[in-house]
Amino acid sequence: MSEHDRNKKNILVILSNSDKSIDYKIVQQVYDEFSSEFNVLASSPIGGIVQFLANDEAQESGVDSKKTIPFDLVDPQNFEALVIPSMYGGMIDLVNNERLGYLVIEMYKSKKIVTCIEYGVSGLLSAKNIGNEWIFDGLSLTGPTLHQELVDKPPDFTVPSFYMETVIRSNGGEYSCSKERDPSAIHVIVDSNIVTAQNQSSSCLALKITKLLLS
């Protein structure tokens, strides 16, 4: 994490504490996009060191982990945007996290930008009102297609009891994806101050749109 600059505004990046479910290059893409103009702070459910997947990019960078602060120590009013990168682990420890739900709701209501990429869209499911109803019903959203989830998941990943396409629809969201349902097609949806990306191929565009909305 870069040194905090009081002259810069802040971006919050949400990570999972699920064991080694995060790709270094996906997180680094967020830092590359924002760190020249913003302070970028990483947070996870319980804080501490988050381990990256052991792959070539992580080995070449010499970075195998990221230090994070716990959700409980985050004040949403201190941030201009919240970004949830794509990570399978988010479907385990983000989807029902009440504190994340609070952060998302507060930033959404304050008209801050909330950006979720591919499996990171699962973090939006945590945002429920006092009646346990999802606050994003009626919004247009995208995320991984059912086919994409069935085909692309790592063989050692425990499949959760839901799929993003179906759960968005069943909770009242307007699910959208590329016409051909191509898992690599670029597809980004902006509805109000919520930005969602269907897949990792759409990540770069989603982050640039986020940056544009912040300007």
C-alpha positions as a Markdown table, in Angstrom:
| # | Residue | x | y | z |
|---|---|---|---|---|
| 1 | Met | 0.0 | 0.0 | 0.0 |
| 2 | Ser | 1.4 | 3.4 | -0.9 |
| 3 | Glu | 2.0 | 6.1 | 1.7 |
| 4 | His | -1.1 | 8.0 | 2.6 |
| 5 | Asp | -1.2 | 11.5 | 1.0 |
| 6 | Arg | -3.5 | 13.9 | 2.8 |
| 7 | Asn | -4.0 | 15.8 | -0.4 |
| 8 | Lys | -5.5 | 12.8 | -2.2 |
| 9 | Lys | -9.0 | 11.4 | -1.8 |
| 10 | Asn | -9.4 | 7.8 | -0.9 |
| 11 | Ile | -10.5 | 4.6 | -2.7 |
| 12 | Leu | -11.5 | 1.5 | -0.7 |
| 13 | Val | -10.6 | -1.9 | -2.1 |
| 14 | Ile | -12.5 | -4.9 | -0.6 |
| 15 | Leu | -10.7 | -8.2 | -0.4 |
| 16 | Ser | -11.6 | -11.7 | 0.9 |
| 17 | Asn | -10.0 | -13.5 | 3.8 |
| 18 | Ser | -10.8 | -16.8 | 2.1 |
| 19 | Asp | -7.6 | -18.8 | 1.8 |
| 20 | Lys | -5.5 | -17.8 | -1.3 |
| 21 | Ser | -8.5 | -16.9 | -3.5 |
| 22 | Ile | -7.2 | -13.7 | -4.9 |
| 23 | Asp | -5.1 | -13.1 | -8.0 |
| 24 | Tyr | -2.3 | -10.6 | -7.5 |
| 25 | Lys | -2.7 | -9.1 | -11.0 |
| 26 | Ile | -6.4 | -8.4 | -10.4 |
| 27 | Val | -5.7 | -6.4 | -7.3 |
| 28 | Gln | -2.7 | -4.7 | -8.8 |
| 29 | Gln | -4.8 | -3.5 | -11.7 |
| 30 | Val | -6.9 | -1.5 | -9.2 |
| 31 | Tyr | -3.8 | 0.1 | -7.7 |
| 32 | Asp | -2.3 | 0.9 | -11.1 |
| 33 | Glu | -5.5 | 2.6 | -12.2 |
| 34 | Phe | -6.0 | 4.8 | -9.1 |
| 35 | Ser | -2.9 | 5.2 | -7.0 |
| 36 | Ser | -1.4 | 8.1 | -8.9 |
| 37 | Glu | -4.5 | 10.2 | -8.0 |
| 38 | Phe | -6.0 | 8.6 | -5.0 |
| 39 | Asn | -4.9 | 6.8 | -1.8 |
| 40 | Val | -5.9 | 3.2 | -2.2 |
| 41 | Leu | -6.7 | 1.3 | 1.0 |
| 42 | Ala | -7.4 | -2.5 | 1.2 |
| 43 | Ser | -9.8 | -3.9 | 3.7 |
| 44 | Ser | -11.1 | -7.4 | 4.4 |
| 45 | Pro | -13.6 | -8.9 | 6.9 |
| 46 | Ile | -11.1 | -9.6 | 9.7 |
| 47 | Gly | -8.1 | -7.6 | 8.4 |
| 48 | Gly | -4.6 | -8.9 | 8.5 |
| 49 | Ile | -2.5 | -10.3 | 5.7 |
| 50 | Val | -4.4 | -11.6 | 2.6 |
| 51 | Gln | -2.4 | -14.2 | 0.6 |
| 52 | Phe | -2.4 | -14.1 | -3.2 |
| 53 | Leu | -2.6 | -17.1 | -5.4 |
| 54 | Ala | 0.8 | -18.5 | -6.2 |
| 55 | Asn | 1.2 | -17.8 | -10.0 |
| 56 | Asp | 3.8 | -16.4 | -12.3 |
| 57 | Glu | 2.7 | -12.7 | -12.0 |
| 58 | Ala | 2.9 | -12.9 | -8.2 |
| 59 | Gln | 6.3 | -14.5 | -8.3 |
| 60 | Glu | 7.7 | -12.0 | -10.8 |
| 61 | Ser | 6.4 | -9.1 | -8.7 |
| 62 | Gly | 7.8 | -10.5 | -5.5 |
| 63 | Val | 4.5 | -9.7 | -3.8 |
| 64 | Asp | 2.6 | -12.6 | -2.4 |
| 65 | Ser | 0.3 | -10.9 | 0.0 |
| 66 | Lys | -1.5 | -7.6 | 0.9 |
| 67 | Lys | -1.9 | -6.0 | 4.3 |
| 68 | Thr | -5.5 | -5.1 | 5.0 |
| 69 | Ile | -7.5 | -3.4 | 7.8 |
| 70 | Pro | -10.7 | -5.0 | 9.1 |
| 71 | Phe | -14.1 | -3.8 | 7.9 |
| 72 | Asp | -15.0 | -2.6 | 11.5 |
| 73 | Leu | -12.3 | 0.0 | 11.3 |
| 74 | Val | -13.5 | 1.5 | 8.0 |
| 75 | Asp | -15.5 | 4.8 | 8.0 |
| 76 | Pro | -17.3 | 4.9 | 4.7 |
| 77 | Gln | -17.5 | 8.7 | 4.8 |
| 78 | Asn | -13.7 | 8.8 | 4.3 |
| 79 | Phe | -13.9 | 7.2 | 0.8 |
| 80 | Glu | -15.0 | 8.4 | -2.6 |
| 81 | Ala | -15.4 | 4.9 | -4.1 |
| 82 | Leu | -15.5 | 1.3 | -3.1 |
| 83 | Val | -14.1 | -1.4 | -5.5 |
| 84 | Ile | -14.6 | -5.1 | -5.1 |
| 85 | Pro | -12.3 | -7.0 | -7.6 |
| 86 | Ser | -13.1 | -10.4 | -8.9 |
| 87 | Met | -12.3 | -13.2 | -6.4 |
| 88 | Tyr | -14.0 | -16.6 | -5.8 |
| 89 | Gly | -13.5 | -16.2 | -2.1 |
| 90 | Gly | -15.9 | -13.3 | -2.0 |
| 91 | Met | -18.7 | -15.8 | -2.5 |
| 92 | Ile | -17.8 | -17.3 | 0.8 |
| 93 | Asp | -17.0 | -14.5 | 3.2 |
| 94 | Leu | -18.4 | -11.3 | 1.6 |
| 95 | Val | -21.9 | -12.3 | 0.4 |
| 96 | Asn | -23.5 | -12.3 | 3.9 |
| 97 | Asn | -21.1 | -10.0 | 5.7 |
| 98 | Glu | -23.2 | -7.4 | 7.7 |
| 99 | Arg | -20.4 | -4.9 | 8.1 |
| 100 | Leu | -19.7 | -4.9 | 4.3 |
| 101 | Gly | -23.4 | -4.5 | 3.8 |
| 102 | Tyr | -23.3 | -1.4 | 5.9 |
| 103 | Leu | -20.3 | 0.0 | 4.0 |
| 104 | Val | -21.9 | -0.6 | 0.7 |
| 105 | Ile | -25.3 | 0.9 | 1.7 |
| 106 | Glu | -23.7 | 4.0 | 3.3 |
| 107 | Met | -21.6 | 4.7 | 0.2 |
| 108 | Tyr | -24.5 | 4.0 | -2.2 |
| 109 | Lys | -26.8 | 6.3 | -0.2 |
| 110 | Ser | -24.1 | 9.0 | -0.1 |
| 111 | Lys | -23.8 | 8.8 | -3.9 |
| 112 | Lys | -20.2 | 7.4 | -3.7 |
| 113 | Ile | -19.2 | 5.1 | -6.5 |
| 114 | Val | -19.5 | 1.3 | -5.9 |
| 115 | Thr | -17.8 | -0.8 | -8.5 |
| 116 | Cys | -17.9 | -4.6 | -8.5 |
| 117 | Ile | -16.1 | -6.9 | -11.0 |
| 118 | Glu | -17.2 | -10.4 | -12.0 |
| 119 | Tyr | -17.3 | -12.5 | -8.8 |
| 120 | Gly | -16.9 | -9.3 | -6.8 |
| 121 | Val | -20.5 | -8.6 | -7.6 |
| 122 | Ser | -21.3 | -11.1 | -4.9 |
| 123 | Gly | -20.4 | -8.5 | -2.3 |
| 124 | Leu | -23.5 | -6.5 | -3.3 |
| 125 | Leu | -25.6 | -9.3 | -1.9 |
| 126 | Ser | -24.6 | -8.2 | 1.6 |
| 127 | Ala | -26.5 | -4.9 | 1.3 |
| 128 | Lys | -29.9 | -5.6 | 2.9 |
| 129 | Asn | -32.2 | -3.3 | 4.8 |
| 130 | Ile | -33.6 | -3.7 | 8.3 |
| 131 | Gly | -36.3 | -6.0 | 6.8 |
| 132 | Asn | -33.6 | -8.2 | 5.3 |
| 133 | Glu | -34.5 | -7.1 | 1.8 |
| 134 | Trp | -31.9 | -6.5 | -0.9 |
| 135 | Ile | -31.5 | -2.8 | -1.6 |
| 136 | Phe | -30.5 | -3.2 | -5.2 |
| 137 | Asp | -33.8 | -4.7 | -6.5 |
| 138 | Gly | -34.8 | -3.1 | -9.7 |
| 139 | Leu | -31.3 | -2.0 | -10.6 |
| 140 | Ser | -29.5 | -3.2 | -13.8 |
| 141 | Leu | -26.5 | -5.3 | -12.9 |
| 142 | Thr | -24.2 | -7.7 | -14.5 |
| 143 | Gly | -21.8 | -10.4 | -13.3 |
| 144 | Pro | -20.7 | -13.9 | -14.3 |
| 145 | Thr | -23.2 | -15.9 | -16.3 |
| 146 | Leu | -24.4 | -19.2 | -15.1 |
| 147 | His | -22.4 | -21.0 | -17.9 |
| 148 | Gln | -19.3 | -19.0 | -16.9 |
| 149 | Glu | -19.6 | -20.1 | -13.3 |
| 150 | Leu | -20.1 | -23.7 | -14.1 |
| 151 | Val | -17.2 | -23.8 | -16.5 |
| 152 | Asp | -14.6 | -21.5 | -15.1 |
| 153 | Lys | -14.4 | -22.2 | -11.4 |
| 154 | Pro | -11.2 | -23.9 | -10.1 |
| 155 | Pro | -11.8 | -27.7 | -9.4 |
| 156 | Asp | -10.8 | -27.3 | -5.8 |
| 157 | Phe | -13.2 | -24.4 | -5.1 |
| 158 | Thr | -16.3 | -25.3 | -3.1 |
| 159 | Val | -19.3 | -24.2 | -5.1 |
| 160 | Pro | -21.7 | -22.0 | -3.0 |
| 161 | Ser | -25.4 | -22.7 | -3.0 |
| 162 | Phe | -26.1 | -19.9 | -5.5 |
| 163 | Tyr | -25.1 | -18.5 | -8.8 |
| 164 | Met | -24.8 | -14.8 | -9.5 |
| 165 | Glu | -27.0 | -14.7 | -12.5 |
| 166 | Thr | -29.9 | -16.5 | -10.8 |
| 167 | Val | -29.5 | -14.8 | -7.4 |
| 168 | Ile | -29.6 | -11.3 | -9.0 |
| 169 | Arg | -32.8 | -12.2 | -10.8 |
| 170 | Ser | -34.4 | -13.9 | -7.8 |
| 171 | Asn | -33.7 | -10.9 | -5.6 |
| 172 | Gly | -35.4 | -8.5 | -8.1 |
| 173 | Gly | -32.3 | -7.2 | -9.9 |
| 174 | Glu | -32.3 | -6.7 | -13.7 |
| 175 | Tyr | -29.5 | -9.0 | -14.8 |
| 176 | Ser | -27.7 | -8.2 | -18.1 |
| 177 | Cys | -24.9 | -9.9 | -20.0 |
| 178 | Ser | -23.3 | -9.8 | -23.4 |
| 179 | Lys | -25.7 | -10.9 | -26.2 |
| 180 | Glu | -23.7 | -14.1 | -27.0 |
| 181 | Arg | -23.2 | -14.8 | -23.3 |
| 182 | Asp | -19.5 | -14.9 | -24.1 |
| 183 | Pro | -17.5 | -15.2 | -20.9 |
| 184 | Ser | -14.7 | -13.0 | -22.4 |
| 185 | Ala | -16.9 | -10.3 | -24.0 |
| 186 | Ile | -16.6 | -6.8 | -22.6 |
| 187 | His | -19.8 | -5.9 | -20.8 |
| 188 | Val | -20.2 | -3.2 | -18.1 |
| 189 | Ile | -23.4 | -1.8 | -16.6 |
| 190 | Val | -23.7 | 1.6 | -14.9 |
| 191 | Asp | -27.0 | 2.2 | -13.0 |
| 192 | Ser | -27.0 | 5.2 | -10.7 |
| 193 | Asn | -23.7 | 5.1 | -8.8 |
| 194 | Ile | -23.3 | 1.3 | -9.1 |
| 195 | Val | -20.8 | 0.0 | -11.7 |
| 196 | Thr | -20.7 | -3.8 | -12.4 |
| 197 | Ala | -18.6 | -5.8 | -14.8 |
| 198 | Gln | -19.5 | -9.2 | -16.2 |
| 199 | Asn | -16.0 | -10.7 | -16.3 |
| 200 | Gln | -12.4 | -9.9 | -15.9 |
| 201 | Ser | -12.1 | -8.8 | -19.5 |
| 202 | Ser | -14.4 | -6.0 | -18.5 |
| 203 | Ser | -12.4 | -4.9 | -15.5 |
| 204 | Cys | -10.2 | -2.3 | -17.2 |
| 205 | Leu | -13.3 | -0.5 | -18.7 |
| 206 | Ala | -15.1 | -0.7 | -15.4 |
| 207 | Leu | -12.2 | 0.9 | -13.5 |
| 208 | Lys | -11.8 | 3.6 | -16.1 |
| 209 | Ile | -15.6 | 4.4 | -15.9 |
| 210 | Thr | -15.2 | 4.6 | -12.1 |
| 211 | Lys | -12.4 | 7.0 | -12.5 |
| 212 | Leu | -14.4 | 9.1 | -15.0 |
| 213 | Leu | -17.3 | 9.2 | -12.6 |
| 214 | Leu | -15.0 | 10.5 | -9.8 |
| 215 | Ser | -13.7 | 13.3 | -11.9 |
